[in-house]
Amino acid sequence: MLEQVSTGVKIKVMSNIKEIREIIGKGNARFTVKGITEYRRGGEDNEYGDFPKIFKVGENAESIFEDLNLFGRGMNITKLGPTCITLYTFDMLLKKSVGKINYKNITIL
């Protein structure tokens, strides 16, 4: 099923968790996460507004970064589990932060 999103890009919506996990596991994938937006210019009329934030998986599926950010804020992937991706990062004081992204909230671009 093809769906038109506000960024003007046609995407294939994947509902199969196994397919999403395989695509992310191969690396070099771009995706959005339900509920995570950023204020930027875009859409058909190129106006400012809240648009889905786009993430990119590293070449070897070792990390996830914000796609449009120049300095590449991101997190490392601990594992691709059966229901979610587990992520971690360290801040400048070496405090570890852990996060999870559920596959059902991911839309592959």
Secondary structure, DSSP 8 states (H G I E B T S, - for coil): -EEE-TTS-EEE----HHHHHHHHHHS--EEEEEEEEEEEEETTTTEEEEEEEEEEE-TTS-EEEESS-TT--EEEEEEE-SSEEEEEEE-TT--EEEEEEEGGGEEE-
